[in-house]
């Protein structure tokens, strides 16, 4: 048991990563706190217009969808720590601005839209730099373990942030959530400024040249594993990862819960599963198509169980598995892309991952919402489950075909040596 625990948390033995991890955990809780508060704010100032809420979410993802590759190129050209110092500072200022507008009663829905879009621009540069930076903190050997632990911290924030937000909104108001989120970025900035440079696995930034965006696309296109993983992430991101749209509809329309307590139970169940999934990924630390395909199959099957659940509590139980398998899928995809990519290409590859995953939100969320509205939330979830299951089976089929081809090549080589002898 002690050995398994040590393996699961191996990356935390690295002092630089340990500082970074706990700084990000504080910031992740603040981010989820702001997400909840911003949703309530939009509903309040728009007289309950849910369409405006969807627009705010879409605007925060739009820059990555449109210009995601540019963020990856900047990450490859520049020092990633300096990029993150700039982006995290900017995100904190945007949160403080929203807090000031709210507390002075000058906020309108259009100002929320503008700040959401600006935060999307910040994430355009922050996400690829942050994901590629993990390699520089822990090196290749502990990379998969660190990616799994990153999933744990993000989903711990998903559990802590909304709970704290509910308490803060009830006692101090919406603006306090935005100010607390702004303050949470201090933890990340403190961690980044105190890292020991001598202990990092530095990657030399590439020189500025023409055609480097196209070079990144060609690099991915000519690597079968990379483009298959990215395609799988795009499909699953579009059709499955829309739980902020599908689960509220499932709780209210299917299970007739009108007090949001059922929705809270569903999200909490998924959050618990996500933490478990992150710990399992960190413990296993062996990314690849086999694990990715298996996680996709389990993700699709468990989503189907949620869609067909007879009551709210059965759905909540199945969502624990959904949370674990979904984080297993995303963490394995990120680890596979990072370990497969050359150091000088890692930023651009991870920006394509962000485009495939986060950039699919403006497409998938309205689509799943429309399916849920026209038919039922069960139909929307089943469509996502089928696409996810098919993606997992496709990855598994490719992996088996590749292994069979490799075994045949080895057998042919052994036969030719025997004939020659």
TORKEKOL-221730 format. One record per residue (C-alpha): residue number from 1; residue in one letter; x, y, z. Coordinates in Angstrom, 2 decimals, always signed. Layout:
residues N
@k->NUM r->A X->X Y->Y Z->Z
...
This chain:
residues 421
@k->1 r->X X->+0.00 Y->+0.00 Z->+0.00
@k->2 r->X X->+2.80 Y->+2.39 Z->+0.93
@k->3 r->X X->+4.60 Y->+1.61 Z->-2.32
@k->4 r->X X->+1.46 Y->+2.27 Z->-4.38
@k->5 r->X X->+0.90 Y->+5.58 Z->-2.59
@k->6 r->X X->+4.51 Y->+6.62 Z->-3.20
@k->7 r->X X->+4.12 Y->+5.77 Z->-6.90
@k->8 r->X X->+0.87 Y->+7.70 Z->-7.19
@k->9 r->X X->+2.38 Y->+10.89 Z->-5.76
@k->10 r->X X->+5.90 Y->+10.44 Z->-7.17
@k->11 r->X X->+5.97 Y->+13.79 Z->-9.01
@k->12 r->X X->+5.29 Y->+15.64 Z->-5.74
@k->13 r->X X->+8.75 Y->+14.59 Z->-4.55
@k->14 r->X X->+10.14 Y->+17.11 Z->-7.06
@k->15 r->X X->+10.36 Y->+20.43 Z->-5.12
@k->16 r->X X->+9.58 Y->+22.62 Z->-8.15
@k->17 r->X X->+6.54 Y->+20.61 Z->-9.12
@k->18 r->X X->+5.32 Y->+20.52 Z->-5.51
@k->19 r->X X->+5.32 Y->+24.34 Z->-5.36
@k->20 r->X X->+3.59 Y->+24.56 Z->-8.73
@k->21 r->X X->+0.99 Y->+21.92 Z->-7.78
@k->22 r->X X->-0.23 Y->+23.60 Z->-4.61
@k->23 r->X X->-0.20 Y->+27.05 Z->-6.23
@k->24 r->X X->-2.37 Y->+25.72 Z->-9.05
@k->25 r->X X->-4.71 Y->+24.00 Z->-6.60
@k->26 r->X X->-5.51 Y->+27.32 Z->-4.93
@k->27 r->X X->-6.00 Y->+28.99 Z->-8.31
@k->28 r->X X->-8.19 Y->+26.17 Z->-9.66
@k->29 r->X X->-10.56 Y->+26.51 Z->-6.69
@k->30 r->X X->-10.77 Y->+30.25 Z->-7.36
@k->31 r->X X->-11.44 Y->+29.67 Z->-11.06
@k->32 r->X X->-14.37 Y->+27.34 Z->-10.35
@k->33 r->X X->-15.65 Y->+29.80 Z->-7.75
@k->34 r->X X->-15.71 Y->+32.54 Z->-10.37
@k->35 r->X X->-17.35 Y->+30.23 Z->-12.92
@k->36 r->X X->-20.29 Y->+29.61 Z->-10.57
@k->37 r->X X->-20.58 Y->+33.27 Z->-9.57
@k->38 r->X X->-20.39 Y->+34.46 Z->-13.18
@k->39 r->X X->-23.23 Y->+32.15 Z->-14.15
@k->40 r->X X->-25.43 Y->+33.53 Z->-11.37
@k->41 r->X X->-24.43 Y->+37.08 Z->-12.31
@k->42 r->X X->-25.40 Y->+36.63 Z->-15.96
@k->43 r->X X->-28.76 Y->+35.15 Z->-15.00
@k->44 r->X X->-29.42 Y->+38.02 Z->-12.59
@k->45 r->X X->-28.61 Y->+40.87 Z->-14.95
@k->46 r->X X->-30.31 Y->+39.23 Z->-17.95
@k->47 r->X X->-33.58 Y->+38.39 Z->-16.17
@k->48 r->X X->-32.83 Y->+34.66 Z->-16.25
@k->49 r->X X->-31.94 Y->+34.43 Z->-19.95
@k->50 r->X X->-30.10 Y->+31.09 Z->-20.27
@k->51 r->X X->-29.08 Y->+31.94 Z->-23.84
@k->52 r->X X->-26.84 Y->+34.74 Z->-22.53
@k->53 r->X X->-25.22 Y->+32.26 Z->-20.17
@k->54 r->X X->-24.39 Y->+29.99 Z->-23.11
@k->55 r->X X->-22.95 Y->+32.94 Z->-25.03
@k->56 r->X X->-20.64 Y->+33.81 Z->-22.13
@k->57 r->X X->-19.34 Y->+30.22 Z->-21.98
@k->58 r->X X->-18.86 Y->+30.10 Z->-25.76
@k->59 r->X X->-16.99 Y->+33.43 Z->-25.86
@k->60 r->X X->-14.47 Y->+32.17 Z->-23.31
@k->61 r->X X->-13.59 Y->+29.26 Z->-25.62
@k->62 r->X X->-13.84 Y->+31.06 Z->-28.97
@k->63 r->X X->-10.25 Y->+32.45 Z->-29.11
@k->64 r->X X->-8.79 Y->+28.95 Z->-28.67
@k->65 r->X X->-11.06 Y->+27.57 Z->-31.38
@k->66 r->X X->-10.05 Y->+30.28 Z->-33.85
@k->67 r->X X->-6.40 Y->+30.94 Z->-33.02
@k->68 r->X X->-5.28 Y->+28.07 Z->-30.80
@k->69 r->X X->-2.24 Y->+27.16 Z->-32.91
@k->70 r->X X->-0.86 Y->+30.69 Z->-32.43
@k->71 r->X X->-0.74 Y->+30.18 Z->-28.67
@k->72 r->X X->+1.26 Y->+26.98 Z->-29.13
@k->73 r->X X->+3.74 Y->+28.70 Z->-31.42
@k->74 r->X X->+4.33 Y->+31.41 Z->-28.81
@k->75 r->X X->+4.90 Y->+28.68 Z->-26.20
@k->76 r->X X->+7.56 Y->+27.08 Z->-28.41
@k->77 r->X X->+9.26 Y->+30.42 Z->-29.14
@k->78 r->X X->+9.29 Y->+31.91 Z->-25.64
@k->79 r->X X->+10.12 Y->+31.02 Z->-22.05
@k->80 r->X X->+7.01 Y->+29.23 Z->-20.75
@k->81 r->X X->+7.44 Y->+30.44 Z->-17.17
@k->82 r->X X->+7.44 Y->+34.07 Z->-18.33
@k->83 r->X X->+4.36 Y->+33.45 Z->-20.47
@k->84 r->X X->+2.54 Y->+32.07 Z->-17.44
@k->85 r->X X->+3.61 Y->+35.00 Z->-15.25
@k->86 r->X X->+1.98 Y->+37.31 Z->-17.80
@k->87 r->X X->-1.15 Y->+35.25 Z->-18.40
@k->88 r->X X->-1.85 Y->+34.49 Z->-14.74
@k->89 r->X X->-1.40 Y->+38.17 Z->-13.85
@k->90 r->X X->-3.79 Y->+39.16 Z->-16.66
@k->91 r->X X->-6.39 Y->+36.62 Z->-15.51
@k->92 r->X X->-6.20 Y->+38.00 Z->-11.98
@k->93 r->X X->-6.72 Y->+41.55 Z->-13.25
@k->94 r->X X->-9.75 Y->+40.47 Z->-15.29
@k->95 r->X X->-11.28 Y->+38.82 Z->-12.22
@k->96 r->X X->-10.67 Y->+41.95 Z->-10.14
@k->97 r->X X->-12.23 Y->+44.10 Z->-12.88
@k->98 r->X X->-15.38 Y->+41.98 Z->-12.88
@k->99 r->X X->-15.49 Y->+42.26 Z->-9.10
@k->100 r->X X->-15.24 Y->+46.07 Z->-9.23
@k->101 r->X X->-17.97 Y->+46.33 Z->-11.88
@k->102 r->X X->-20.22 Y->+44.07 Z->-9.82
@k->103 r->X X->-19.71 Y->+45.77 Z->-6.45
@k->104 r->X X->-20.32 Y->+49.23 Z->-7.98
@k->105 r->X X->-23.47 Y->+47.98 Z->-9.78
@k->106 r->X X->-22.14 Y->+49.09 Z->-13.18
@k->107 r->X X->-21.93 Y->+45.62 Z->-14.72
@k->108 r->X X->-23.98 Y->+44.72 Z->-17.80
@k->109 r->X X->-24.22 Y->+41.47 Z->-19.70
@k->110 r->X X->-22.11 Y->+42.92 Z->-22.52
@k->111 r->X X->-19.28 Y->+43.74 Z->-20.14
@k->112 r->X X->-19.39 Y->+40.14 Z->-18.89
@k->113 r->X X->-19.20 Y->+39.00 Z->-22.53
@k->114 r->X X->-16.18 Y->+41.24 Z->-23.15
@k->115 r->X X->-14.35 Y->+40.00 Z->-20.04
@k->116 r->X X->-15.17 Y->+36.37 Z->-20.89
@k->117 r->X X->-13.71 Y->+36.85 Z->-24.36
@k->118 r->X X->-10.59 Y->+38.53 Z->-22.95
@k->119 r->X X->-10.14 Y->+35.63 Z->-20.54
@k->120 r->X X->-10.37 Y->+33.35 Z->-23.58
@k->121 r->X X->-7.55 Y->+35.33 Z->-25.19
@k->122 r->X X->-5.48 Y->+34.87 Z->-22.02
@k->123 r->X X->-6.17 Y->+31.12 Z->-22.07
@k->124 r->X X->-5.15 Y->+31.03 Z->-25.73
@k->125 r->X X->-1.55 Y->+31.59 Z->-24.59
@k->126 r->X X->-1.78 Y->+30.16 Z->-21.08
@k->127 r->X X->-3.11 Y->+26.66 Z->-21.78
@k->128 r->X X->-0.41 Y->+25.36 Z->-24.18
@k->129 r->X X->+2.36 Y->+26.99 Z->-22.13
@k->130 r->X X->+0.99 Y->+25.54 Z->-18.88
@k->131 r->X X->+0.60 Y->+22.04 Z->-20.28
@k->132 r->X X->+4.03 Y->+21.98 Z->-21.92
@k->133 r->X X->+5.64 Y->+23.50 Z->-18.81
@k->134 r->X X->+4.93 Y->+20.37 Z->-16.76
@k->135 r->X X->+7.60 Y->+18.51 Z->-18.75
@k->136 r->X X->+10.17 Y->+21.14 Z->-17.77
@k->137 r->X X->+9.26 Y->+20.68 Z->-14.10
@k->138 r->X X->+9.46 Y->+16.88 Z->-13.82
@k->139 r->X X->+11.10 Y->+15.52 Z->-17.00
@k->140 r->X X->+9.93 Y->+12.73 Z->-19.26
@k->141 r->X X->+10.00 Y->+9.91 Z->-16.70
@k->142 r->X X->+7.49 Y->+11.50 Z->-14.30
@k->143 r->X X->+5.44 Y->+13.32 Z->-16.93
@k->144 r->X X->+2.45 Y->+10.96 Z->-17.03
@k->145 r->X X->+2.34 Y->+10.90 Z->-13.22
@k->146 r->X X->+2.38 Y->+14.73 Z->-13.08
@k->147 r->X X->-0.37 Y->+15.00 Z->-15.72
@k->148 r->X X->-2.54 Y->+12.65 Z->-13.66
@k->149 r->X X->-1.92 Y->+14.70 Z->-10.52
@k->150 r->X X->-2.79 Y->+17.87 Z->-12.48
@k->151 r->X X->-6.17 Y->+16.28 Z->-13.22
@k->152 r->X X->-6.61 Y->+15.62 Z->-9.51
@k->153 r->X X->-5.91 Y->+19.24 Z->-8.60
@k->154 r->X X->-8.23 Y->+20.63 Z->-11.30
@k->155 r->X X->-11.07 Y->+18.39 Z->-10.19
@k->156 r->X X->-10.39 Y->+19.08 Z->-6.53
@k->157 r->X X->-10.94 Y->+22.70 Z->-7.50
@k->158 r->X X->-14.20 Y->+21.64 Z->-9.15
@k->159 r->X X->-15.35 Y->+20.19 Z->-5.83
@k->160 r->X X->-14.02 Y->+22.95 Z->-3.55
@k->161 r->X X->-14.70 Y->+26.03 Z->-5.67
@k->162 r->X X->-18.49 Y->+25.70 Z->-6.14
@k->163 r->X X->-19.00 Y->+24.82 Z->-2.47
@k->164 r->X X->-17.03 Y->+27.87 Z->-1.34
@k->165 r->X X->-18.81 Y->+30.02 Z->-3.94
@k->166 r->X X->-22.22 Y->+29.04 Z->-2.59
@k->167 r->X X->-21.18 Y->+30.05 Z->+0.92
@k->168 r->X X->-19.54 Y->+33.30 Z->-0.19
@k->169 r->X X->-22.47 Y->+34.35 Z->-2.41
@k->170 r->X X->-24.86 Y->+33.81 Z->+0.47
@k->171 r->X X->-22.80 Y->+35.81 Z->+2.98
@k->172 r->X X->-20.71 Y->+38.37 Z->+1.07
@k->173 r->X X->-22.27 Y->+38.55 Z->-2.40
@k->174 r->X X->-21.17 Y->+37.79 Z->-5.94
@k->175 r->X X->-18.40 Y->+40.40 Z->-6.10
@k->176 r->X X->-16.53 Y->+38.70 Z->-3.25
@k->177 r->X X->-16.14 Y->+35.55 Z->-5.39
@k->178 r->X X->-14.45 Y->+37.54 Z->-8.13
@k->179 r->X X->-12.12 Y->+39.28 Z->-5.69
@k->180 r->X X->-11.21 Y->+35.97 Z->-4.03
@k->181 r->X X->-10.44 Y->+34.46 Z->-7.43
@k->182 r->X X->-8.21 Y->+37.44 Z->-8.26
@k->183 r->X X->-6.35 Y->+36.90 Z->-4.97
@k->184 r->X X->-5.94 Y->+33.17 Z->-5.69
@k->185 r->X X->-3.60 Y->+33.95 Z->-8.59
@k->186 r->X X->-1.07 Y->+35.25 Z->-6.07
@k->187 r->X X->-0.39 Y->+31.62 Z->-5.09
@k->188 r->X X->+0.51 Y->+30.69 Z->-8.69
@k->189 r->X X->+2.67 Y->+33.77 Z->-9.20
@k->190 r->X X->+4.51 Y->+33.08 Z->-5.94
@k->191 r->X X->+5.17 Y->+29.48 Z->-7.01
@k->192 r->X X->+6.42 Y->+30.51 Z->-10.46
@k->193 r->X X->+8.78 Y->+33.18 Z->-9.11
@k->194 r->X X->+10.37 Y->+30.84 Z->-6.53
@k->195 r->X X->+11.12 Y->+27.87 Z->-8.81
@k->196 r->X X->+14.73 Y->+26.65 Z->-8.79
@k->197 r->X X->+16.03 Y->+27.10 Z->-12.33
@k->198 r->X X->+18.96 Y->+24.73 Z->-11.81
@k->199 r->X X->+16.57 Y->+21.82 Z->-11.14
@k->200 r->X X->+14.38 Y->+22.32 Z->-14.21
@k->201 r->X X->+14.47 Y->+20.32 Z->-17.45
@k->202 r->X X->+14.93 Y->+23.32 Z->-19.71
@k->203 r->X X->+13.84 Y->+23.28 Z->-23.36
@k->204 r->X X->+15.57 Y->+25.77 Z->-25.65
@k->205 r->X X->+12.97 Y->+28.02 Z->-27.36
@k->206 r->X X->+12.94 Y->+27.81 Z->-31.15
@k->207 r->X X->+14.12 Y->+30.72 Z->-33.29
@k->208 r->X X->+11.53 Y->+32.85 Z->-35.05
@k->209 r->X X->+11.09 Y->+31.70 Z->-38.66
@k->210 r->X X->+8.42 Y->+31.81 Z->-41.32
@k->211 r->X X->+6.10 Y->+28.83 Z->-41.76
@k->212 r->X X->+6.37 Y->+27.45 Z->-38.22
@k->213 r->X X->+2.61 Y->+27.10 Z->-37.83
@k->214 r->X X->+2.44 Y->+24.99 Z->-40.99
@k->215 r->X X->+5.45 Y->+23.04 Z->-39.78
@k->216 r->X X->+3.54 Y->+22.09 Z->-36.62
@k->217 r->X X->+0.55 Y->+20.92 Z->-38.62
@k->218 r->X X->+2.77 Y->+18.86 Z->-40.94
@k->219 r->X X->+4.50 Y->+17.33 Z->-37.91
@k->220 r->X X->+1.18 Y->+16.12 Z->-36.49
@k->221 r->X X->-0.15 Y->+14.97 Z->-39.87
@k->222 r->X X->+2.85 Y->+12.70 Z->-40.46
@k->223 r->X X->+2.66 Y->+11.03 Z->-37.03
@k->224 r->X X->-0.19 Y->+8.52 Z->-36.98
@k->225 r->X X->-0.44 Y->+8.39 Z->-33.18
@k->226 r->X X->-0.54 Y->+12.17 Z->-32.73
@k->227 r->X X->-3.27 Y->+12.87 Z->-35.27
@k->228 r->X X->-5.38 Y->+9.94 Z->-34.12
@k->229 r->X X->-5.23 Y->+11.11 Z->-30.51
@k->230 r->X X->-6.11 Y->+14.68 Z->-31.54
@k->231 r->X X->-9.03 Y->+13.49 Z->-33.68
@k->232 r->X X->-10.30 Y->+11.36 Z->-30.81
@k->233 r->X X->-10.11 Y->+14.32 Z->-28.42
@k->234 r->X X->-11.99 Y->+16.52 Z->-30.91
@k->235 r->X X->-14.82 Y->+14.00 Z->-31.36
@k->236 r->X X->-15.22 Y->+13.25 Z->-27.65
@k->237 r->X X->-14.85 Y->+16.94 Z->-26.73
@k->238 r->X X->-17.61 Y->+17.91 Z->-29.16
@k->239 r->X X->-20.18 Y->+15.24 Z->-28.34
@k->240 r->X X->-19.47 Y->+14.14 Z->-24.74
@k->241 r->X X->-17.87 Y->+16.92 Z->-22.70
@k->242 r->X X->-20.96 Y->+19.13 Z->-22.45
@k->243 r->X X->-22.08 Y->+18.19 Z->-18.97
@k->244 r->X X->-22.79 Y->+21.78 Z->-17.94
@k->245 r->X X->-25.53 Y->+21.64 Z->-20.61
@k->246 r->X X->-26.79 Y->+18.05 Z->-20.44
@k->247 r->X X->-26.79 Y->+17.41 Z->-16.67
@k->248 r->X X->-28.95 Y->+20.42 Z->-15.67
@k->249 r->X X->-31.50 Y->+19.36 Z->-18.29
@k->250 r->X X->-31.36 Y->+15.75 Z->-17.07
@k->251 r->X X->-31.94 Y->+16.80 Z->-13.45
@k->252 r->X X->-34.77 Y->+19.23 Z->-14.18
@k->253 r->X X->-36.63 Y->+17.78 Z->-17.17
@k->254 r->X X->-36.07 Y->+14.05 Z->-16.75
@k->255 r->X X->-35.93 Y->+13.67 Z->-12.96
@k->256 r->X X->-38.14 Y->+16.74 Z->-12.23
@k->257 r->X X->-35.76 Y->+18.34 Z->-9.75
@k->258 r->X X->-36.50 Y->+22.09 Z->-9.74
@k->259 r->X X->-34.37 Y->+23.18 Z->-6.77
@k->260 r->X X->-30.91 Y->+22.50 Z->-8.30
@k->261 r->X X->-30.13 Y->+19.99 Z->-5.52
@k->262 r->X X->-30.24 Y->+17.12 Z->-7.99
@k->263 r->X X->-27.91 Y->+18.94 Z->-10.36
@k->264 r->X X->-25.52 Y->+19.53 Z->-7.46
@k->265 r->X X->-25.60 Y->+15.80 Z->-6.62
@k->266 r->X X->-24.85 Y->+14.85 Z->-10.24
@k->267 r->X X->-21.92 Y->+17.29 Z->-10.51
@k->268 r->X X->-20.52 Y->+16.27 Z->-7.14
@k->269 r->X X->-20.68 Y->+12.57 Z->-8.10
@k->270 r->X X->-18.83 Y->+13.29 Z->-11.31
@k->271 r->X X->-16.26 Y->+15.36 Z->-9.43
@k->272 r->X X->-15.55 Y->+12.52 Z->-6.99
@k->273 r->X X->-15.08 Y->+10.13 Z->-9.89
@k->274 r->X X->-12.77 Y->+12.60 Z->-11.62
@k->275 r->X X->-10.48 Y->+12.77 Z->-8.58
@k->276 r->X X->-10.40 Y->+8.95 Z->-8.45
@k->277 r->X X->-9.63 Y->+8.80 Z->-12.17
@k->278 r->X X->-6.79 Y->+11.31 Z->-11.83
@k->279 r->X X->-5.23 Y->+9.27 Z->-9.01
@k->280 r->X X->-5.49 Y->+6.07 Z->-11.08
@k->281 r->X X->-3.78 Y->+7.74 Z->-14.05
@k->282 r->X X->-1.03 Y->+9.08 Z->-11.78
@k->283 r->X X->-0.52 Y->+5.60 Z->-10.30
@k->284 r->X X->-0.40 Y->+3.77 Z->-13.63
@k->285 r->X X->+1.75 Y->+6.35 Z->-15.47
@k->286 r->X X->+1.79 Y->+4.43 Z->-18.77
@k->287 r->X X->+0.08 Y->+6.46 Z->-21.48
@k->288 r->X X->-0.67 Y->+5.02 Z->-24.90
@k->289 r->X X->-3.40 Y->+4.11 Z->-27.36
@k->290 r->X X->-4.36 Y->+0.97 Z->-25.44
@k->291 r->X X->-5.16 Y->+2.88 Z->-22.25
@k->292 r->X X->-6.77 Y->+5.73 Z->-24.21
@k->293 r->X X->-9.02 Y->+3.37 Z->-26.17
@k->294 r->X X->-10.04 Y->+1.47 Z->-23.03
@k->295 r->X X->-10.86 Y->+4.72 Z->-21.21
@k->296 r->X X->-12.94 Y->+5.83 Z->-24.20
@k->297 r->X X->-14.93 Y->+2.59 Z->-24.24
@k->298 r->X X->-15.61 Y->+2.79 Z->-20.49
@k->299 r->X X->-16.49 Y->+6.48 Z->-20.80
@k->300 r->X X->-19.03 Y->+5.77 Z->-23.55
@k->301 r->X X->-20.63 Y->+2.82 Z->-21.75
@k->302 r->X X->-20.98 Y->+4.68 Z->-18.45
@k->303 r->X X->-22.52 Y->+7.69 Z->-20.24
@k->304 r->X X->-25.09 Y->+5.34 Z->-21.76
@k->305 r->X X->-25.93 Y->+4.05 Z->-18.27
@k->306 r->X X->-26.48 Y->+7.65 Z->-17.11
@k->307 r->X X->-28.76 Y->+8.31 Z->-20.09
@k->308 r->X X->-30.85 Y->+5.21 Z->-19.34
@k->309 r->X X->-30.86 Y->+5.52 Z->-15.53
@k->310 r->X X->-34.25 Y->+4.96 Z->-13.93
@k->311 r->X X->-33.80 Y->+7.66 Z->-11.26
@k->312 r->X X->-31.53 Y->+10.44 Z->-10.07
@k->313 r->X X->-29.52 Y->+8.26 Z->-7.69
@k->314 r->X X->-28.72 Y->+5.62 Z->-10.32
@k->315 r->X X->-27.53 Y->+8.42 Z->-12.60
@k->316 r->X X->-25.37 Y->+9.85 Z->-9.80
@k->317 r->X X->-23.76 Y->+6.45 Z->-9.20
@k->318 r->X X->-22.99 Y->+5.99 Z->-12.90
@k->319 r->X X->-21.53 Y->+9.51 Z->-13.03
@k->320 r->X X->-18.78 Y->+8.46 Z->-10.62
@k->321 r->X X->-17.60 Y->+6.07 Z->-13.36
@k->322 r->X X->-18.12 Y->+8.77 Z->-16.00
@k->323 r->X X->-15.94 Y->+11.16 Z->-14.00
@k->324 r->X X->-13.16 Y->+8.60 Z->-13.54
@k->325 r->X X->-13.15 Y->+7.39 Z->-17.16
@k->326 r->X X->-13.42 Y->+10.90 Z->-18.63
@k->327 r->X X->-10.38 Y->+12.08 Z->-16.68
@k->328 r->X X->-8.61 Y->+8.85 Z->-17.61
@k->329 r->X X->-9.30 Y->+9.66 Z->-21.25
@k->330 r->X X->-8.20 Y->+13.31 Z->-21.18
@k->331 r->X X->-5.14 Y->+12.74 Z->-18.97
@k->332 r->X X->-3.95 Y->+9.82 Z->-21.08
@k->333 r->X X->-4.44 Y->+11.87 Z->-24.24
@k->334 r->X X->-2.37 Y->+14.74 Z->-22.84
@k->335 r->X X->+0.38 Y->+12.41 Z->-21.59
@k->336 r->X X->+0.53 Y->+10.57 Z->-24.91
@k->337 r->X X->+0.79 Y->+13.81 Z->-26.88
@k->338 r->X X->+3.48 Y->+15.22 Z->-24.60
@k->339 r->X X->+5.68 Y->+12.12 Z->-24.47
@k->340 r->X X->+5.29 Y->+11.51 Z->-28.22
@k->341 r->X X->+6.14 Y->+15.08 Z->-29.26
@k->342 r->X X->+9.60 Y->+16.55 Z->-29.76
@k->343 r->X X->+10.50 Y->+19.22 Z->-27.22
@k->344 r->X X->+10.57 Y->+22.00 Z->-29.84
@k->345 r->X X->+7.11 Y->+20.98 Z->-31.09
@k->346 r->X X->+5.39 Y->+20.37 Z->-27.76
@k->347 r->X X->+3.78 Y->+23.80 Z->-27.45
@k->348 r->X X->+2.21 Y->+23.61 Z->-30.91
@k->349 r->X X->+1.01 Y->+20.05 Z->-30.35
@k->350 r->X X->-0.58 Y->+20.97 Z->-27.02
@k->351 r->X X->-2.24 Y->+24.02 Z->-28.58
@k->352 r->X X->-3.90 Y->+21.69 Z->-31.10
@k->353 r->X X->-5.07 Y->+19.59 Z->-28.16
@k->354 r->X X->-6.59 Y->+22.70 Z->-26.58
@k->355 r->X X->-8.28 Y->+23.56 Z->-29.89
@k->356 r->X X->-9.69 Y->+20.04 Z->-30.15
@k->357 r->X X->-10.89 Y->+19.88 Z->-26.54
@k->358 r->X X->-11.71 Y->+23.41 Z->-25.31
@k->359 r->X X->-12.33 Y->+24.85 Z->-28.78
@k->360 r->X X->-15.08 Y->+22.29 Z->-29.42
@k->361 r->X X->-17.27 Y->+23.85 Z->-26.70
@k->362 r->X X->-18.81 Y->+26.57 Z->-28.92
@k->363 r->X X->-19.83 Y->+23.78 Z->-31.34
@k->364 r->X X->-20.77 Y->+20.92 Z->-29.06
@k->365 r->X X->-22.62 Y->+22.78 Z->-26.30
@k->366 r->X X->-25.28 Y->+24.34 Z->-28.58
@k->367 r->X X->-25.62 Y->+21.07 Z->-30.50
@k->368 r->X X->-26.20 Y->+18.96 Z->-27.39
@k->369 r->X X->-28.50 Y->+21.64 Z->-26.00
@k->370 r->X X->-30.56 Y->+21.56 Z->-29.19
@k->371 r->X X->-30.81 Y->+17.75 Z->-29.11
@k->372 r->X X->-31.85 Y->+17.85 Z->-25.46
@k->373 r->X X->-34.47 Y->+20.52 Z->-26.17
@k->374 r->X X->-35.92 Y->+18.96 Z->-29.32
@k->375 r->X X->-35.98 Y->+15.38 Z->-28.05
@k->376 r->X X->-34.83 Y->+14.78 Z->-24.48
@k->377 r->X X->-31.68 Y->+15.00 Z->-22.33
@k->378 r->X X->-31.43 Y->+11.21 Z->-22.54
@k->379 r->X X->-31.08 Y->+11.44 Z->-26.33
@k->380 r->X X->-28.32 Y->+14.05 Z->-26.05
@k->381 r->X X->-26.40 Y->+11.88 Z->-23.58
@k->382 r->X X->-26.88 Y->+8.76 Z->-25.71
@k->383 r->X X->-25.53 Y->+10.53 Z->-28.80
@k->384 r->X X->-22.45 Y->+11.55 Z->-26.83
@k->385 r->X X->-22.11 Y->+8.01 Z->-25.47
@k->386 r->X X->-22.26 Y->+6.45 Z->-28.95
@k->387 r->X X->-19.65 Y->+8.79 Z->-30.40
@k->388 r->X X->-17.37 Y->+8.23 Z->-27.42
@k->389 r->X X->-17.76 Y->+4.44 Z->-27.53
@k->390 r->X X->-17.10 Y->+4.40 Z->-31.28
@k->391 r->X X->-13.97 Y->+6.53 Z->-30.78
@k->392 r->X X->-12.65 Y->+4.21 Z->-28.09
@k->393 r->X X->-13.23 Y->+1.14 Z->-30.29
@k->394 r->X X->-11.57 Y->+2.90 Z->-33.24
@k->395 r->X X->-8.45 Y->+3.65 Z->-31.16
@k->396 r->X X->-8.35 Y->+0.08 Z->-29.88
@k->397 r->X X->-8.70 Y->-1.28 Z->-33.43
@k->398 r->X X->-5.84 Y->+0.91 Z->-34.67
@k->399 r->X X->-3.66 Y->-0.21 Z->-31.77
@k->400 r->X X->-4.29 Y->-3.89 Z->-32.51
@k->401 r->X X->-3.63 Y->-3.42 Z->-36.24
@k->402 r->X X->-0.37 Y->-1.61 Z->-35.47
@k->403 r->X X->+0.74 Y->-4.34 Z->-33.05
@k->404 r->X X->-0.13 Y->-7.05 Z->-35.61
@k->405 r->X X->+1.88 Y->-5.24 Z->-38.32
@k->406 r->X X->+4.84 Y->-4.89 Z->-35.96
@k->407 r->X X->+4.71 Y->-8.59 Z->-35.01
@k->408 r->X X->+4.52 Y->-9.57 Z->-38.68
@k->409 r->X X->+7.55 Y->-7.38 Z->-39.45
@k->410 r->X X->+9.51 Y->-8.98 Z->-36.62
@k->411 r->X X->+8.55 Y->-12.47 Z->-37.80
@k->412 r->X X->+9.62 Y->-11.63 Z->-41.36
@k->413 r->X X->+12.93 Y->-10.30 Z->-40.06
@k->414 r->X X->+13.54 Y->-13.43 Z->-37.99
@k->415 r->X X->+12.65 Y->-15.63 Z->-40.99
@k->416 r->X X->+15.05 Y->-13.77 Z->-43.30
@k->417 r->X X->+17.85 Y->-14.15 Z->-40.76
@k->418 r->X X->+17.15 Y->-17.88 Z->-40.43
@k->419 r->X X->+17.20 Y->-18.33 Z->-44.24
@k->420 r->X X->+20.43 Y->-16.34 Z->-44.51
@k->421 r->X X->+22.04 Y->-18.50 Z->-41.82
